[in-house]
């Protein structure tokens, strides 16, 4: 999965979907993940980064990642590869 091309992302974590007019706010970690997704990083890379950067365990990182991806899917911000 990757972020739809038309999704705008600000440096402060503000997301704008021009096709619907919807906007969302991300916390700093969500912003990091979204930037990595936009740059083409895969789940494995992102999880390893999160574990190394935030001293969490892989199980927690994977659960949080999956929850975040579920929210992105729910708000129609992802597209199939």
C-alpha positions as CSV (number, residue, x, y, z in Angstrom):
1,X,0.0,0.0,0.0
2,X,1.1,3.6,-0.6
3,X,-0.3,7.0,0.0
4,X,-2.4,8.4,-2.9
5,X,-0.4,10.8,-5.1
6,X,-2.8,13.7,-4.6
7,X,-2.6,13.8,-0.8
8,X,-1.0,17.0,0.4
9,X,1.2,16.8,3.6
10,X,2.5,19.8,5.5
11,X,5.6,19.9,7.6
12,X,3.4,20.3,10.7
13,X,1.5,17.0,10.1
14,X,-1.6,18.5,8.4
15,X,-3.0,16.2,5.6
16,X,-5.3,17.5,3.0
17,X,-7.3,15.3,0.5
18,X,-8.2,17.5,-2.4
19,X,-10.6,15.0,-3.9
20,X,-12.9,15.1,-0.8
21,X,-11.9,18.3,0.9
22,X,-11.1,16.3,4.1
23,X,-8.2,17.3,6.3
24,X,-6.5,15.5,9.2
25,X,-3.8,16.1,11.7
26,X,-0.9,13.7,12.5
27,X,1.2,13.5,15.6
28,X,5.0,13.6,15.0
29,X,5.4,9.8,14.8
30,X,2.5,9.5,12.4
31,X,4.1,12.2,10.2
32,X,7.3,10.3,10.2
33,X,5.5,7.1,9.1
34,X,3.5,8.9,6.4
35,X,6.7,10.6,5.0
36,X,8.4,7.2,4.8
37,X,5.4,5.7,3.1
38,X,5.3,8.6,0.6
39,X,9.0,8.0,-0.2
40,X,8.4,4.3,-0.9
41,X,9.7,2.7,2.3
42,X,8.1,-0.7,3.0
43,X,6.6,-2.0,6.3
44,X,9.8,-3.9,7.2
45,X,11.9,-0.7,6.9
46,X,9.4,1.4,8.9
47,X,9.1,-1.2,11.7
48,X,12.8,-1.5,12.1
49,X,13.2,2.3,12.1
50,X,10.5,2.6,14.8
51,X,12.0,-0.1,17.0
52,X,15.5,1.4,16.7
53,X,14.4,5.0,17.1
54,X,11.8,4.7,19.8
55,X,13.2,1.8,21.8
56,X,10.0,-0.2,21.5
57,X,9.6,-3.9,20.8
58,X,8.7,-5.2,17.3
59,X,5.3,-6.5,18.5
60,X,4.2,-3.1,19.7
61,X,5.6,-1.3,16.6
62,X,3.8,-3.7,14.3
63,X,0.5,-3.3,16.2
64,X,0.8,0.5,16.1
65,X,1.8,0.4,12.4
66,X,-1.2,-1.8,11.5
67,X,-3.6,0.4,13.5
68,X,-2.2,3.5,11.7
69,X,-2.5,1.8,8.3
70,X,-6.1,0.9,9.2
71,X,-6.9,4.5,9.9
72,X,-5.3,5.6,6.6
73,X,-7.4,3.0,4.8
74,X,-10.6,4.0,6.6
75,X,-10.1,7.6,5.5
76,X,-9.3,6.5,1.9
77,X,-5.8,7.9,1.9
78,X,-4.1,4.7,0.5
79,X,-4.0,3.2,-2.9
80,X,-3.1,-0.3,-4.1
81,X,0.4,-0.6,-5.5
